[in-house]
Amino acid sequence: MILRYEVSGEDLSLAGRASAEVKRAMGRLGVEPADVKRTAVAMYEAEINMAIHGGGGLAEAELNSEKIVITMEDEGPGISDLNLAMQEGYSTASERIREMGFGAGMGLPNIKRNADEFFIDSSPGKGTKLKITVYFGKKEAV
């Protein structure tokens, strides 16, 4: 099963819809709750980052009985220092975004923590592409 979504970069109230739909689809397929939780956390964090920093983009989830592979791709400004961006607490979110309760600098670390495989490709002016894989029955949700 392949699910595709356009993530808005204009309206943060819409952020999280794609991850919620994927979560529901996983539940309908009988995926274990721990795997649903890990997937939902990772995809939600990626979706929020995409909406806030990437100006929106495309999300795709390929789901089968063994795993889910999520690809998130935007055409935003890209990430200039991936090592810094992966550090817990590091954030480039604006004050307005922080006032809304986002921008704590936990997005990328949480994605990596909940994924069995995590790939990120980003550079200034080229946007960001994430590939997140969760294998079912492999580890506990965090």
N, CA, C and O atoms as CSV, one atom per row, in Angstrom:
chain,resi,resn,atom,element,x,y,z
A,1,MET,N,N,0.851,-1.169,0.000
A,1,MET,CA,C,0.000,0.000,0.000
A,1,MET,C,C,0.899,1.236,0.000
A,1,MET,O,O,1.848,1.317,0.779
A,2,ILE,N,N,0.602,2.181,-0.862
A,2,ILE,CA,C,1.341,3.436,-0.920
A,2,ILE,C,C,0.375,4.578,-0.659
A,2,ILE,O,O,-0.667,4.686,-1.306
A,3,LEU,N,N,0.727,5.421,0.287
A,3,LEU,CA,C,-0.075,6.575,0.649
A,3,LEU,C,C,0.735,7.829,0.346
A,3,LEU,O,O,1.917,7.898,0.680
A,4,ARG,N,N,0.112,8.815,-0.281
A,4,ARG,CA,C,0.807,10.056,-0.638
A,4,ARG,C,C,0.021,11.255,-0.122
A,4,ARG,O,O,-1.210,11.278,-0.153
A,5,TYR,N,N,0.763,12.244,0.350
A,5,TYR,CA,C,0.143,13.441,0.901
A,5,TYR,C,C,0.953,14.672,0.534
A,5,TYR,O,O,2.178,14.616,0.426
A,6,GLU,N,N,0.264,15.769,0.347
A,6,GLU,CA,C,0.915,17.061,0.210
A,6,GLU,C,C,0.848,17.730,1.581
A,6,GLU,O,O,-0.225,17.851,2.173
A,7,VAL,N,N,1.996,18.158,2.069
A,7,VAL,CA,C,2.075,18.805,3.377
A,7,VAL,C,C,2.128,20.317,3.155
A,7,VAL,O,O,2.983,20.816,2.423
A,8,SER,N,N,1.221,21.025,3.782
A,8,SER,CA,C,1.152,22.479,3.644
A,8,SER,C,C,2.245,23.156,4.448
A,8,SER,O,O,2.563,22.742,5.563
A,9,GLY,N,N,2.809,24.186,3.880
A,9,GLY,CA,C,3.749,25.013,4.610
A,9,GLY,C,C,3.121,26.327,5.015
A,9,GLY,O,O,3.767,27.166,5.643
A,10,GLU,N,N,1.873,26.507,4.659
A,10,GLU,CA,C,1.171,27.765,4.911
A,10,GLU,C,C,0.344,27.745,6.195
A,10,GLU,O,O,0.240,28.760,6.885
A,11,ASP,N,N,-0.233,26.616,6.509
A,11,ASP,CA,C,-1.171,26.521,7.624
A,11,ASP,C,C,-0.734,25.412,8.574
A,11,ASP,O,O,-0.952,24.233,8.296
A,12,LEU,N,N,-0.115,25.789,9.699
A,12,LEU,CA,C,0.378,24.785,10.648
A,12,LEU,C,C,-0.740,23.973,11.288
A,12,LEU,O,O,-0.490,22.893,11.822
A,13,SER,N,N,-1.968,24.478,11.243
A,13,SER,CA,C,-3.076,23.701,11.811
A,13,SER,C,C,-3.327,22.426,10.996
A,13,SER,O,O,-3.963,21.489,11.477
A,14,LEU,N,N,-2.817,22.403,9.752
A,14,LEU,CA,C,-2.966,21.212,8.903
A,14,LEU,C,C,-1.828,20.207,9.113
A,14,LEU,O,O,-1.943,19.046,8.720
A,15,ALA,N,N,-0.745,20.648,9.723
A,15,ALA,CA,C,0.401,19.761,9.941
A,15,ALA,C,C,0.000,18.627,10.879
A,15,ALA,O,O,-0.645,18.849,11.903
A,16,GLY,N,N,0.382,17.439,10.521
A,16,GLY,CA,C,0.026,16.265,11.302
A,16,GLY,C,C,-1.060,15.428,10.659
A,16,GLY,O,O,-1.313,14.305,11.096
A,17,ARG,N,N,-1.702,15.946,9.639
A,17,ARG,CA,C,-2.778,15.188,8.980
A,17,ARG,C,C,-2.248,13.943,8.277
A,17,ARG,O,O,-2.866,12.881,8.355
A,18,ALA,N,N,-1.120,14.060,7.598
A,18,ALA,CA,C,-0.568,12.909,6.888
A,18,ALA,C,C,-0.179,11.810,7.876
A,18,ALA,O,O,-0.490,10.638,7.659
A,19,SER,N,N,0.494,12.184,8.950
A,19,SER,CA,C,0.905,11.172,9.928
A,19,SER,C,C,-0.306,10.550,10.617
A,19,SER,O,O,-0.277,9.365,10.951
A,20,ALA,N,N,-1.351,11.308,10.832
A,20,ALA,CA,C,-2.572,10.759,11.430
A,20,ALA,C,C,-3.233,9.758,10.488
A,20,ALA,O,O,-3.716,8.715,10.930
A,21,GLU,N,N,-3.258,10.066,9.203
A,21,GLU,CA,C,-3.839,9.131,8.219
A,21,GLU,C,C,-3.027,7.837,8.138
A,21,GLU,O,O,-3.596,6.748,8.054
A,22,VAL,N,N,-1.708,7.958,8.163
A,22,VAL,CA,C,-0.851,6.768,8.129
A,22,VAL,C,C,-1.066,5.937,9.389
A,22,VAL,O,O,-1.126,4.709,9.325
A,23,LYS,N,N,-1.179,6.597,10.515
A,23,LYS,CA,C,-1.434,5.904,11.787
A,23,LYS,C,C,-2.738,5.099,11.708
A,23,LYS,O,O,-2.791,3.948,12.141
A,24,ARG,N,N,-3.778,5.708,11.156
A,24,ARG,CA,C,-5.067,5.004,11.013
A,24,ARG,C,C,-4.939,3.811,10.067
A,24,ARG,O,O,-5.480,2.739,10.340
A,25,ALA,N,N,-4.228,3.996,8.961
A,25,ALA,CA,C,-4.043,2.898,8.004
A,25,ALA,C,C,-3.293,1.740,8.647
A,25,ALA,O,O,-3.628,0.578,8.420
A,26,MET,N,N,-2.285,2.051,9.441
A,26,MET,CA,C,-1.528,0.994,10.130
A,26,MET,C,C,-2.418,0.231,11.109
A,26,MET,O,O,-2.327,-0.991,11.223
A,27,GLY,N,N,-3.273,0.963,11.809
A,27,GLY,CA,C,-4.202,0.326,12.741
A,27,GLY,C,C,-5.160,-0.608,12.025
A,27,GLY,O,O,-5.444,-1.702,12.513
A,28,ARG,N,N,-5.663,-0.182,10.862
A,28,ARG,CA,C,-6.576,-1.022,10.085
A,28,ARG,C,C,-5.889,-2.303,9.602
A,28,ARG,O,O,-6.536,-3.336,9.429
A,29,LEU,N,N,-4.572,-2.222,9.386
A,29,LEU,CA,C,-3.818,-3.396,8.930
A,29,LEU,C,C,-3.368,-4.285,10.082
A,29,LEU,O,O,-2.761,-5.333,9.861
A,30,GLY,N,N,-3.662,-3.870,11.305
A,30,GLY,CA,C,-3.322,-4.691,12.460
A,30,GLY,C,C,-1.874,-4.598,12.906
A,30,GLY,O,O,-1.373,-5.513,13.560
A,31,VAL,N,N,-1.198,-3.520,12.571
A,31,VAL,CA,C,0.184,-3.324,13.007
A,31,VAL,C,C,0.192,-3.129,14.529
A,31,VAL,O,O,-0.686,-2.471,15.087
A,32,GLU,N,N,1.185,-3.705,15.178
A,32,GLU,CA,C,1.298,-3.622,16.640
A,32,GLU,C,C,1.350,-2.163,17.099
A,32,GLU,O,O,1.970,-1.329,16.440
A,33,PRO,N,N,0.702,-1.853,18.227
A,33,PRO,CA,C,0.664,-0.474,18.726
A,33,PRO,C,C,2.047,0.166,18.920
A,33,PRO,O,O,2.206,1.356,18.648
A,34,ALA,N,N,3.032,-0.578,19.374
A,34,ALA,CA,C,4.371,-0.004,19.571
A,34,ALA,C,C,4.962,0.465,18.244
A,34,ALA,O,O,5.617,1.506,18.186
A,35,ASP,N,N,4.734,-0.298,17.186
A,35,ASP,CA,C,5.238,0.086,15.868
A,35,ASP,C,C,4.458,1.263,15.288
A,35,ASP,O,O,5.029,2.120,14.614
A,36,VAL,N,N,3.169,1.301,15.549
A,36,VAL,CA,C,2.347,2.432,15.122
A,36,VAL,C,C,2.836,3.699,15.819
A,36,VAL,O,O,2.957,4.751,15.192
A,37,LYS,N,N,3.116,3.596,17.113
A,37,LYS,CA,C,3.563,4.756,17.886
A,37,LYS,C,C,4.905,5.272,17.371
A,37,LYS,O,O,5.063,6.477,17.172
A,38,ARG,N,N,5.869,4.386,17.153
A,38,ARG,CA,C,7.184,4.814,16.656
A,38,ARG,C,C,7.047,5.502,15.302
A,38,ARG,O,O,7.663,6.537,15.048
A,39,THR,N,N,6.234,4.912,14.448
A,39,THR,CA,C,6.023,5.481,13.116
A,39,THR,C,C,5.345,6.841,13.201
A,39,THR,O,O,5.759,7.791,12.537
A,40,ALA,N,N,4.311,6.929,14.014
A,40,ALA,CA,C,3.561,8.183,14.141
A,40,ALA,C,C,4.437,9.305,14.682
A,40,ALA,O,O,4.366,10.435,14.199
A,41,VAL,N,N,5.260,9.002,15.679
A,41,VAL,CA,C,6.146,10.022,16.245
A,41,VAL,C,C,7.140,10.495,15.188
A,41,VAL,O,O,7.313,11.697,14.989
A,42,ALA,N,N,7.790,9.556,14.515
A,42,ALA,CA,C,8.798,9.912,13.514
A,42,ALA,C,C,8.174,10.719,12.371
A,42,ALA,O,O,8.725,11.738,11.955
A,43,MET,N,N,7.034,10.267,11.870
A,43,MET,CA,C,6.428,10.952,10.731
A,43,MET,C,C,5.875,12.312,11.130
A,43,MET,O,O,5.987,13.270,10.366
A,44,TYR,N,N,5.280,12.410,12.313
A,44,TYR,CA,C,4.759,13.694,12.772
A,44,TYR,C,C,5.891,14.717,12.895
A,44,TYR,O,O,5.760,15.849,12.431
A,45,GLU,N,N,6.995,14.319,13.518
A,45,GLU,CA,C,8.144,15.229,13.656
A,45,GLU,C,C,8.627,15.691,12.283
A,45,GLU,O,O,8.911,16.872,12.084
A,46,ALA,N,N,8.718,14.762,11.345
A,46,ALA,CA,C,9.169,15.109,9.993
A,46,ALA,C,C,8.174,16.048,9.314
A,46,ALA,O,O,8.564,16.987,8.620
A,47,GLU,N,N,6.911,15.787,9.520
A,47,GLU,CA,C,5.867,16.609,8.901
A,47,GLU,C,C,5.881,18.035,9.468
A,47,GLU,O,O,5.739,19.001,8.718
A,48,ILE,N,N,6.048,18.163,10.772
A,48,ILE,CA,C,6.119,19.477,11.401
A,48,ILE,C,C,7.347,20.231,10.890
A,48,ILE,O,O,7.258,21.408,10.542
A,49,ASN,N,N,8.499,19.545,10.847
A,49,ASN,CA,C,9.710,20.189,10.332
A,49,ASN,C,C,9.513,20.657,8.894
A,49,ASN,O,O,9.929,21.753,8.518
A,50,MET,N,N,8.874,19.806,8.103
A,50,MET,CA,C,8.633,20.145,6.705
A,50,MET,C,C,7.740,21.385,6.598
A,50,MET,O,O,7.991,22.260,5.770
A,51,ALA,N,N,6.722,21.459,7.415
A,51,ALA,CA,C,5.800,22.588,7.377
A,51,ALA,C,C,6.480,23.872,7.855
A,51,ALA,O,O,6.303,24.932,7.255
A,52,ILE,N,N,7.253,23.777,8.929
A,52,ILE,CA,C,7.871,24.964,9.518
A,52,ILE,C,C,9.084,25.434,8.714
A,52,ILE,O,O,9.195,26.613,8.378
A,53,HIS,N,N,9.981,24.516,8.413
A,53,HIS,CA,C,11.268,24.896,7.828
A,53,HIS,C,C,11.340,24.731,6.313
A,53,HIS,O,O,12.077,25.459,5.648
A,54,GLY,N,N,10.591,23.792,5.765
A,54,GLY,CA,C,10.708,23.487,4.343
A,54,GLY,C,C,9.644,24.108,3.467
A,54,GLY,O,O,9.678,23.963,2.245
A,55,GLY,N,N,8.694,24.804,4.086
A,55,GLY,CA,C,7.626,25.419,3.301
A,55,GLY,C,C,6.626,24.425,2.752
A,55,GLY,O,O,5.918,24.717,1.788
A,56,GLY,N,N,6.563,23.239,3.369
A,56,GLY,CA,C,5.675,22.184,2.882
A,56,GLY,C,C,6.421,21.271,1.935
A,56,GLY,O,O,7.596,21.488,1.638
A,57,GLY,N,N,5.732,20.253,1.464
A,57,GLY,CA,C,6.359,19.308,0.553
A,57,GLY,C,C,5.506,18.076,0.362
A,57,GLY,O,O,4.292,18.103,0.560
A,58,LEU,N,N,6.161,16.990,-0.027
A,58,LEU,CA,C,5.454,15.736,-0.295
A,58,LEU,C,C,5.865,14.665,0.697
A,58,LEU,O,O,7.038,14.529,1.044
A,59,ALA,N,N,4.873,13.909,1.146
A,59,ALA,CA,C,5.092,12.784,2.046
A,59,ALA,C,C,4.545,11.532,1.378
A,59,ALA,O,O,3.451,11.542,0.813
A,60,GLU,N,N,5.315,10.458,1.448
A,60,GLU,CA,C,4.877,9.179,0.901
A,60,GLU,C,C,5.188,8.089,1.912
A,60,GLU,O,O,6.272,8.062,2.496
A,61,ALA,N,N,4.247,7.203,2.113
A,61,ALA,CA,C,4.435,6.075,3.015
A,61,ALA,C,C,4.132,4.792,2.262
A,61,ALA,O,O,3.030,4.608,1.746
A,62,GLU,N,N,5.116,3.906,2.205
A,62,GLU,CA,C,4.948,2.597,1.584
A,62,GLU,C,C,4.861,1.576,2.715
A,62,GLU,O,O,5.817,1.383,3.466
A,63,LEU,N,N,3.720,0.936,2.823
A,63,LEU,CA,C,3.387,0.084,3.962
A,63,LEU,C,C,3.106,-1.336,3.503
A,63,LEU,O,O,2.334,-1.566,2.572
A,64,ASN,N,N,3.762,-2.304,4.188
A,64,ASN,CA,C,3.429,-3.709,3.967
A,64,ASN,C,C,3.425,-4.423,5.314
A,64,ASN,O,O,3.498,-3.758,6.347
A,65,SER,N,N,3.344,-5.723,5.340
A,65,SER,CA,C,3.212,-6.454,6.598
A,65,SER,C,C,4.498,-6.493,7.417
A,65,SER,O,O,4.465,-6.872,8.588
A,66,GLU,N,N,5.618,-6.115,6.834
A,66,GLU,CA,C,6.907,-6.194,7.527
A,66,GLU,C,C,7.464,-4.843,7.953
A,66,GLU,O,O,8.213,-4.758,8.926
A,67,LYS,N,N,7.105,-3.791,7.231
A,67,LYS,CA,C,7.728,-2.491,7.501
A,67,LYS,C,C,6.942,-1.358,6.863
A,67,LYS,O,O,6.019,-1.565,6.075
A,68,ILE,N,N,7.346,-0.157,7.235
A,68,ILE,CA,C,6.857,1.043,6.571
A,68,ILE,C,C,8.081,1.882,6.206
A,68,ILE,O,O,9.003,2.047,7.004
A,69,VAL,N,N,8.064,2.403,4.985
A,69,VAL,CA,C,9.125,3.293,4.519
A,69,VAL,C,C,8.466,4.626,4.196
A,69,VAL,O,O,7.587,4.711,3.338
A,70,ILE,N,N,8.906,5.663,4.899
A,70,ILE,CA,C,8.339,6.997,4.741
A,70,ILE,C,C,9.381,7.876,4.062
A,70,ILE,O,O,10.536,7.930,4.487
A,71,THR,N,N,8.968,8.555,3.019
A,71,THR,CA,C,9.835,9.512,2.340
A,71,THR,C,C,9.185,10.875,2.429
A,71,THR,O,O,8.025,11.051,2.057
A,72,MET,N,N,9.945,11.839,2.927
A,72,MET,CA,C,9.463,13.215,3.060
A,72,MET,C,C,10.428,14.096,2.277
A,72,MET,O,O,11.640,14.040,2.484
A,73,GLU,N,N,9.884,14.910,1.377
A,73,GLU,CA,C,10.759,15.723,0.546
A,73,GLU,C,C,10.190,17.128,0.376
A,73,GLU,O,O,9.019,17.310,0.043
A,74,ASP,N,N,11.053,18.119,0.615
A,74,ASP,CA,C,10.641,19.507,0.425
A,74,ASP,C,C,11.660,20.220,-0.459
A,74,ASP,O,O,12.732,19.692,-0.755
A,75,GLU,N,N,11.301,21.421,-0.865
A,75,GLU,CA,C,12.186,22.246,-1.676
A,75,GLU,C,C,12.533,23.522,-0.929
A,75,GLU,O,O,12.718,24.583,-1.526
A,76,GLY,N,N,12.619,23.396,0.404
A,76,GLY,CA,C,12.923,24.545,1.256
A,76,GLY,C,C,14.384,24.948,1.178
A,76,GLY,O,O,15.094,24.566,0.247
A,77,PRO,N,N,14.831,25.724,2.161
A,77,PRO,CA,C,16.184,26.268,2.134
A,77,PRO,C,C,17.282,25.244,2.409
A,77,PRO,O,O,18.460,25.538,2.203
A,78,GLY,N,N,16.921,24.057,2.866
A,78,GLY,CA,C,17.918,23.043,3.184
A,78,GLY,C,C,18.555,23.288,4.545
A,78,GLY,O,O,18.298,24.302,5.194
A,79,ILE,N,N,19.384,22.351,4.961
A,79,ILE,CA,C,20.042,22.403,6.263
A,79,ILE,C,C,21.537,22.581,6.020
A,79,ILE,O,O,22.165,21.766,5.344
A,80,SER,N,N,22.098,23.644,6.573
A,80,SER,CA,C,23.509,23.939,6.299
A,80,SER,C,C,24.463,23.071,7.112
A,80,SER,O,O,25.555,22.754,6.639
A,81,ASP,N,N,24.073,22.679,8.327
A,81,ASP,CA,C,24.950,21.878,9.180
A,81,ASP,C,C,24.135,20.717,9.776
A,81,ASP,O,O,23.484,20.870,10.809
A,82,LEU,N,N,24.184,19.572,9.113
A,82,LEU,CA,C,23.390,18.423,9.569
A,82,LEU,C,C,23.806,17.940,10.955
A,82,LEU,O,O,22.952,17.559,11.755
A,83,ASN,N,N,25.095,17.949,11.247
A,83,ASN,CA,C,25.546,17.507,12.575
A,83,ASN,C,C,24.945,18.373,13.671
A,83,ASN,O,O,24.498,17.851,14.693
A,84,LEU,N,N,24.927,19.674,13.480
A,84,LEU,CA,C,24.335,20.581,14.446
A,84,LEU,C,C,22.826,20.370,14.528
A,84,LEU,O,O,22.258,20.351,15.620
A,85,ALA,N,N,22.186,20.213,13.393
A,85,ALA,CA,C,20.731,20.019,13.362
A,85,ALA,C,C,20.301,18.737,14.065
A,85,ALA,O,O,19.174,18.649,14.551
A,86,MET,N,N,21.184,17.742,14.124
A,86,MET,CA,C,20.858,16.465,14.773
A,86,MET,C,C,21.038,16.519,16.293
A,86,MET,O,O,20.680,15.565,16.984
A,87,GLN,N,N,21.576,17.599,16.816
A,87,GLN,CA,C,21.778,17.719,18.262
A,87,GLN,C,C,20.479,18.094,18.957
A,87,GLN,O,O,19.777,19.011,18.530
A,88,GLU,N,N,20.164,17.378,20.033
A,88,GLU,CA,C,18.956,17.680,20.796
A,88,GLU,C,C,19.013,19.113,21.308
A,88,GLU,O,O,20.022,19.544,21.866
A,89,GLY,N,N,17.937,19.835,21.115
A,89,GLY,CA,C,17.825,21.198,21.608
A,89,GLY,C,C,18.223,22.262,20.603
A,89,GLY,O,O,17.941,23.441,20.818
A,90,TYR,N,N,18.872,21.879,19.511
A,90,TYR,CA,C,19.245,22.871,18.503
A,90,TYR,C,C,18.032,23.176,17.640
A,90,TYR,O,O,17.361,22.263,17.156
A,91,SER,N,N,17.750,24.460,17.447
A,91,SER,CA,C,16.589,24.850,16.655
A,91,SER,C,C,16.845,26.161,15.937
A,91,SER,O,O,17.514,27.053,16.460
A,92,THR,N,N,16.309,26.267,14.742
A,92,THR,CA,C,16.343,27.522,13.999
A,92,THR,C,C,14.937,28.108,13.885
A,92,THR,O,O,14.704,29.023,13.096
A,93,ALA,N,N,14.007,27.581,14.669
A,93,ALA,CA,C,12.615,28.055,14.611
A,93,ALA,C,C,12.522,29.506,15.074
A,93,ALA,O,O,13.249,29.945,15.965
A,94,SER,N,N,11.621,30.222,14.451
A,94,SER,CA,C,11.401,31.626,14.810
A,94,SER,C,C,10.711,31.721,16.170
A,94,SER,O,O,10.177,30.740,16.688
A,95,GLU,N,N,10.738,32.905,16.718
A,95,GLU,CA,C,10.070,33.148,17.997
A,95,GLU,C,C,8.564,32.866,17.881
A,95,GLU,O,O,7.960,32.325,18.806
A,96,ARG,N,N,7.966,33.234,16.746
A,96,ARG,CA,C,6.536,32.973,16.531
A,96,ARG,C,C,6.236,31.481,16.590
A,96,ARG,O,O,5.242,31.068,17.189
A,97,ILE,N,N,7.087,30.674,15.973
A,97,ILE,CA,C,6.901,29.223,15.980
A,97,ILE,C,C,7.076,28.674,17.389
A,97,ILE,O,O,6.325,27.792,17.807
A,98,ARG,N,N,8.056,29.184,18.123
A,98,ARG,CA,C,8.279,28.742,19.511
A,98,ARG,C,C,7.095,29.097,20.402
A,98,ARG,O,O,6.720,28.317,21.277
A,99,GLU,N,N,6.509,30.262,20.183
A,99,GLU,CA,C,5.333,30.671,20.953
A,99,GLU,C,C,4.149,29.750,20.696
A,99,GLU,O,O,3.257,29.629,21.537
A,100,MET,N,N,4.139,29.100,19.532
A,100,MET,CA,C,3.067,28.156,19.191
A,100,MET,C,C,3.318,26.773,19.804
A,100,MET,O,O,2.478,25.881,19.690
A,101,GLY,N,N,4.468,26.600,20.449
A,101,GLY,CA,C,4.775,25.326,21.101
A,101,GLY,C,C,5.657,24.404,20.286
A,101,GLY,O,O,5.842,23.244,20.654
A,102,PHE,N,N,6.204,24.894,19.187
A,102,PHE,CA,C,7.099,24.105,18.349
A,102,PHE,C,C,8.510,24.658,18.479
A,102,PHE,O,O,8.729,25.664,19.154
A,103,GLY,N,N,9.460,24.002,17.835
A,103,GLY,CA,C,10.816,24.540,17.766
A,103,GLY,C,C,11.699,24.226,18.948
A,103,GLY,O,O,12.619,24.987,19.249
A,104,ALA,N,N,11.443,23.121,19.629
A,104,ALA,CA,C,12.265,22.748,20.788
A,104,ALA,C,C,13.573,22.071,20.388
A,104,ALA,O,O,14.413,21.791,21.243
A,105,GLY,N,N,13.747,21.810,19.104
A,105,GLY,CA,C,14.985,21.188,18.662
A,105,GLY,C,C,15.047,19.694,18.898
A,105,GLY,O,O,16.132,19.133,19.052
A,106,MET,N,N,13.900,19.048,18.928
A,106,MET,CA,C,13.862,17.599,19.158
A,106,MET,C,C,13.378,16.824,17.945
A,106,MET,O,O,13.336,15.595,17.981
A,107,GLY,N,N,13.014,17.513,16.870
A,107,GLY,CA,C,12.437,16.859,15.694
A,107,GLY,C,C,13.329,15.799,15.084
A,107,GLY,O,O,12.965,14.623,15.070
A,108,LEU,N,N,14.495,16.188,14.576
A,108,LEU,CA,C,15.380,15.211,13.931
A,108,LEU,C,C,15.867,14.140,14.906
A,108,LEU,O,O,15.874,12.963,14.545
A,109,PRO,N,N,16.280,14.501,16.138
A,109,PRO,CA,C,16.668,13.436,17.086
A,109,PRO,C,C,15.531,12.447,17.370
A,109,PRO,O,O,15.777,11.246,17.487
A,110,ASN,N,N,14.298,12.934,17.482
A,110,ASN,CA,C,13.163,12.030,17.726
A,110,ASN,C,C,12.888,11.128,16.525
A,110,ASN,O,O,12.531,9.961,16.687
A,111,ILE,N,N,13.055,11.668,15.332
A,111,ILE,CA,C,12.864,10.841,14.137
A,111,ILE,C,C,13.884,9.716,14.141
A,111,ILE,O,O,13.530,8.551,13.965
A,112,LYS,N,N,15.142,10.059,14.340
A,112,LYS,CA,C,16.209,9.056,14.334
A,112,LYS,C,C,16.003,8.012,15.440
A,112,LYS,O,O,16.214,6.819,15.218
A,113,ARG,N,N,15.596,8.457,16.617
A,113,ARG,CA,C,15.389,7.568,17.764
A,113,ARG,C,C,14.288,6.545,17.500
A,113,ARG,O,O,14.373,5.409,17.968
A,114,ASN,N,N,13.262,6.935,16.759
A,114,ASN,CA,C,12.117,6.051,16.535
A,114,ASN,C,C,12.213,5.229,15.258
A,114,ASN,O,O,11.403,4.329,15.039
A,115,ALA,N,N,13.187,5.527,14.419
A,115,ALA,CA,C,13.358,4.809,13.151
A,115,ALA,C,C,14.352,3.667,13.316
A,115,ALA,O,O,15.279,3.749,14.121
A,116,ASP,N,N,14.151,2.610,12.552
A,116,ASP,CA,C,15.157,1.551,12.475
A,116,ASP,C,C,16.228,1.940,11.461
A,116,ASP,O,O,17.399,1.593,11.618
A,117,GLU,N,N,15.825,2.649,10.437
A,117,GLU,CA,C,16.759,3.200,9.459
A,117,GLU,C,C,16.360,4.645,9.222
A,117,GLU,O,O,15.176,4.959,9.093
A,118,PHE,N,N,17.348,5.521,9.166
A,118,PHE,CA,C,17.096,6.951,8.991
A,118,PHE,C,C,18.142,7.507,8.035
A,118,PHE,O,O,19.343,7.344,8.247
A,119,PHE,N,N,17.675,8.160,6.990
A,119,PHE,CA,C,18.549,8.782,6.002
A,119,PHE,C,C,18.076,10.206,5.792
A,119,PHE,O,O,16.879,10.458,5.656
A,120,ILE,N,N,19.022,11.140,5.765
A,120,ILE,CA,C,18.684,12.531,5.488
A,120,ILE,C,C,19.678,13.079,4.478
A,120,ILE,O,O,20.887,12.878,4.591
A,121,ASP,N,N,19.139,13.771,3.494
A,121,ASP,CA,C,19.955,14.423,2.481
A,121,ASP,C,C,19.482,15.858,2.396
A,121,ASP,O,O,18.330,16.121,2.052
A,122,SER,N,N,20.368,16.782,2.709
A,122,SER,CA,C,19.996,18.182,2.688
A,122,SER,C,C,21.232,19.041,2.520
A,122,SER,O,O,22.304,18.723,3.036
A,123,SER,N,N,21.072,20.120,1.802
A,123,SER,CA,C,22.130,21.112,1.679
A,123,SER,C,C,21.481,22.444,1.339
A,123,SER,O,O,20.382,22.481,0.785
A,124,PRO,N,N,22.157,23.533,1.668
A,124,PRO,CA,C,21.571,24.848,1.432
A,124,PRO,C,C,21.137,25.042,-0.022
A,124,PRO,O,O,21.880,24.763,-0.963
A,125,GLY,N,N,19.907,25.528,-0.163
A,125,GLY,CA,C,19.364,25.810,-1.479
A,125,GLY,C,C,18.835,24.605,-2.233
A,125,GLY,O,O,18.354,24.753,-3.356
A,126,LYS,N,N,18.910,23.408,-1.646
A,126,LYS,CA,C,18.501,22.186,-2.351
A,126,LYS,C,C,17.343,21.456,-1.680
A,126,LYS,O,O,16.901,20.419,-2.175
A,127,GLY,N,N,16.851,21.972,-0.576
A,127,GLY,CA,C,15.766,21.293,0.119
A,127,GLY,C,C,16.259,20.137,0.960
A,127,GLY,O,O,17.462,19.953,1.143
A,128,THR,N,N,15.322,19.360,1.471
A,128,THR,CA,C,15.631,18.250,2.372
A,128,THR,C,C,14.814,17.035,1.988
A,128,THR,O,O,13.632,17.138,1.660
A,129,LYS,N,N,15.464,15.880,2.033
A,129,LYS,CA,C,14.784,14.603,1.803
A,129,LYS,C,C,15.109,13.679,2.971
A,129,LYS,O,O,16.272,13.472,3.317
A,130,LEU,N,N,14.051,13.129,3.572
A,130,LEU,CA,C,14.185,12.154,4.649
A,130,LEU,C,C,13.638,10.821,4.187
A,130,LEU,O,O,12.644,10.759,3.464
A,131,LYS,N,N,14.296,9.755,4.609
A,131,LYS,CA,C,13.764,8.410,4.401
A,131,LYS,C,C,13.811,7.728,5.766
A,131,LYS,O,O,14.873,7.580,6.371
A,132,ILE,N,N,12.651,7.323,6.225
A,132,ILE,CA,C,12.475,6.734,7.552
A,132,ILE,C,C,11.902,5.343,7.377
A,132,ILE,O,O,10.863,5.171,6.740
A,133,THR,N,N,12.575,4.341,7.943
A,133,THR,CA,C,12.069,2.976,7.857
A,133,THR,C,C,11.842,2.440,9.262
A,133,THR,O,O,12.705,2.558,10.133
A,134,VAL,N,N,10.678,1.854,9.470
A,134,VAL,CA,C,10.344,1.173,10.723
A,134,VAL,C,C,9.992,-0.260,10.373
A,134,VAL,O,O,9.049,-0.521,9.626
A,135,TYR,N,N,10.776,-1.196,10.933
A,135,TYR,CA,C,10.498,-2.617,10.767
A,135,TYR,C,C,9.602,-3.055,11.916
A,135,TYR,O,O,9.862,-2.730,13.074
A,136,PHE,N,N,8.563,-3.780,11.598
A,136,PHE,CA,C,7.593,-4.168,12.608
A,136,PHE,C,C,8.132,-5.297,13.475
A,136,PHE,O,O,8.703,-6.272,12.988
A,137,GLY,N,N,7.927,-5.127,14.794
A,137,GLY,CA,C,8.343,-6.142,15.757
A,137,GLY,C,C,9.810,-6.109,16.127
A,137,GLY,O,O,10.321,-7.088,16.670
A,138,LYS,N,N,10.508,-5.011,15.851
A,138,LYS,CA,C,11.948,-4.948,16.084
A,138,LYS,C,C,12.341,-4.328,17.414
A,138,LYS,O,O,13.258,-4.832,18.062
A,139,LYS,N,N,11.690,-3.256,17.848
A,139,LYS,CA,C,12.066,-2.618,19.118
A,139,LYS,C,C,10.875,-1.883,19.699
A,139,LYS,O,O,9.855,-1.695,19.037
A,140,GLU,N,N,11.023,-1.475,20.937
A,140,GLU,CA,C,9.947,-0.787,21.650
A,140,GLU,C,C,9.889,0.696,21.265
A,140,GLU,O,O,10.895,1.293,20.884
A,141,ALA,N,N,8.722,1.257,21.372
A,141,ALA,CA,C,8.543,2.691,21.122
A,141,ALA,C,C,9.195,3.473,22.251
A,141,ALA,O,O,9.253,3.016,23.393
A,142,VAL,N,N,9.683,4.658,21.912
A,142,VAL,CA,C,10.272,5.531,22.925
A,142,VAL,C,C,9.531,6.834,22.991
A,142,VAL,O,O,9.882,7.704,23.789
